[in-house]
């Protein structure tokens, strides 16, 4: 999965979770006049914790993507230097061979 797909999936889950959280908080507000519901409080707390973990997961996914991109850039730069070095070495070798061929 690409990072944009992962991010979109996490955004979708966050939107669903936010709807559930708002619904639970609305229920709590309606029941607040009567005695509090401990199960509802636990559900709201669990939803908030899950939301925080999803946000952290999305952040970690983007950070991992950025680190991978930076590492790929470093590897490409190293490959360019190696390729350029090989080209220079080949030109020098061809020059030396040409010099020996012309002097004989």
N, C-alpha and C positions, 0 to 999 in steps of 0.2 A: 504494500500500500504506500502511496506517495503521501508526503506530509500534508498536502492540501486536502486529500481525502480523509486522513486521520483527523485533521483540524475540523473539517466539516462534520464528521461523525460526532466528534466531541461537542461541537456547537449544538448539534441537534439534540444530543443527550442532555446538555445543559438547559436547552429551552424546555424540554419535557420535564426535567427536574424542577425548573423554576415554576412551571404551571402547577405541579404537584405541591410544591412548597407554598405557593400563594393560596391554593385551595385549602391546604391544611391550616394555614394561618387564618384564613377566613372562618373556618370551622371553629378555631380556637377563639376568635373574636366573638362569634355568636354564642359560644358556650361560656364565655368569660363571666357573664352575668350569673350563671349558675356555678356549680362546683367545677373546678378544673378537672380535665381528663388526663390522667398520667400517661395513658397510652398515646394520646395525641401529642403530648409534649415530647415523648420519646421519639415518635415518628418525625416530628419537626426537627429535633436535634439530629436524628440520623440523616435526614434529607440535607440538612446544612453541612454535615460532615462529608457526605458523598459529593455534594457540590464543590466543596473546597478541594477534595481529592481530584475531581475532574479538572478543575482549573489548574491544579498543580501538574496533572498529567499532560494537559495541553501545553503548558509552559515548558515542561521537560522535553516533550516531543519537538517543539520548535528549537530549543537549545541544542538538542542532539542533531537536528538537521543542520543548524548553523555550524556546529563543530565538524560535521562530516563534510560540509561544503568547503570549510577552511582547509581541512586535511586534503581534500581532493585538489584544491588550488595549489597547495604546497607540493603535492605529488606531480601535478602537471608542470609546475615551474621547474622542478628537478629534472623531469623528463626532457623539457626544452633545453636545459643546460647540457644534459648528456648528449642529446641529439646534435646540438651545435658543436660540442666538443668532437664528436665522431666525424662530423662534416669537415671540420678544420683539420683533424688528423688525416682524413682521407685526401684532402687537397694537398697537404704537405707530403704525404706518401706518393701521390701521383706526380708531384713536382720532382721529388727525388728520383723516382723511376724514369721520368722524362729526361732528367739531367744525365743519368747513367746511360740511357739509350742513345742520347745525342753525342755523348763523349766516346762512344765505342766505334 
